[in-house]
Amino acid sequence: MIMKTHSFIFRLLALATVVCAGGSSAHSQFVPVISGGAGALGGVNGGSPNIQTTIMPVIAVPLGTHLLVESRGFIEGLYQQKGRTGPYNGSTFTRLQYLQFDYLVSPKLTIVGGRYLTPFGTYNERLSAIWIPNFQDAPAVSAIGTRTSGSSNGGMVRGALLATQKVQLNYVGYFSAFNQGPKFTAGRTAGYRFDLYFPGQRLEVGTSYNRILQGVHSNNEGMHLWWQPYSVPFNFRSEYAHAAHSDGYWFEGSYRLSQWGGDDSFLGRFEPAFRMQQTFRHSANSPGQSDALPSVGTQQADFGLDYHLPGEGRLNTSYSRSFSSTGNHNIWEMSLTYRLLIPMWGGHSK
């Protein structure tokens, strides 16, 4: 579903309020919510097996009718096998992805301060939580505009410039300060995003821009298109991004087989998916470290088959074939994720 992050959080809070309606009105009106997910992910990339475990907690705390505090982090272990028969070696690390204060000035303006997900393109804000995407690896081009951490430290304004039954024009503007701290890494950037959404067609098109304001200053530009038709359980998502030394795109389609017996039928729980992605280097001498993209132009086709388990669990499987001048290789991946929602009092998990 095409949905902004802050709107999604407030829908969760509204659900928690309904769940807790049996308690006193003073306690059920503003209920903090613990959400998030956990996952076990494994795969073979070019013949190298790896295992990844992730716990990703989310918390949202409303403070009255206009102020919300929300945060998400993760604890992750990444282990890779040495050779084909050796032991698995790896490490565990943690990171705070965002800790932000949202002040709802009006239905058309929300002011955000703190650490937030960089709102360049759509993948970083909407699909980076482990229980949402159809493929466990992000598209390579999603690194453009978000730096390598995906988070910014500073201020942001967002809302709707126009909202009618036929069209909505949403905006985001932000500024981030530079920080080299190990837990709060962020680049000095400023940027914006505009999204034009047509509710009747469930179609969204948008554009993103930001400028890196440290070191060698440079611009990043992006475009996106999302579509979710009413008539069939089909999702289409796509992005294009351009940086100083590289550019690329990805597009993805998925189809839930719920038309055969409904969402809870055996066939209806399956969701096949396909994603195509490609990155380009502007010249043979373009540096590859500043944008976190492959050092040479790369094409990759991803084929996925997801199974929605009862409750909030999901099993994702995928096969990918990567092509580049440095060599071609296969990528096999499988992940099991589970998402939960727990009001902090008066309710139960969902």
C-alpha angles and dihedrals in degrees: 000000000000102000136146117240097241091048090052092052092052091050088055090051091050090052091050090051091054092047091052096045090112091071128072116302092238092059099037097050096074110022121177112227131211112203137152138106148249131222146180114212130184138171151144117248114189091334096313113116118215139178127204130187122191137185112188114183122191126192130186121187119185115208103194125313099310109034128070129176114201134174142175131186139156143222110209136182119196120189129178129190118242105231118329098297105026129102125280115257126187148117143246124235139172134212138181106228097185142352109175142163115221119199114192103211094171139332087276100045135050121173116209128193133178130034114344140165109272105253098218112133117337109276098074097053101032109029108027095092107099095234096056113055125078091223124046094221120069118233111268093238092059087082090070111097095007098070114221097295097052090217135099133200116217139046138328139183123201141165143105124308090187132015123177134144090264105039142013126197111200126186140194126189124179148167127202131196124221117259130169097187113133094237100034104039114166139153128233102255143142127200152133144223131206123196124192110199127188109199095193092059097028087230127144130187124179148164133219134197137175137164125218107228100190133071109350104006115229142161132242122199130185145174132197141188126193127180132181111173121210095224100061135025092251129135126196122186130172142166139183123195134183127199135174095272105018147019138188149156144223134195129185138188129189133179123199110213092220092125087078102071101329134277094303098050121102094252092037092063092062121093118182115200139186129196131183121193135174135179129195135202114218092219139356090257097050110128115244102200102069096064102030092234125131114286091238134035110283137189123197134180117200123198117191139182116190128188120203108217123208111281114009101324127115137186115209124191127177146170122203135184117204123199126193141137090261092059144294124259144169127244121201119186140172130178139179117204135177129194128200140185121202125178106216093235140013096016146071138237121280 
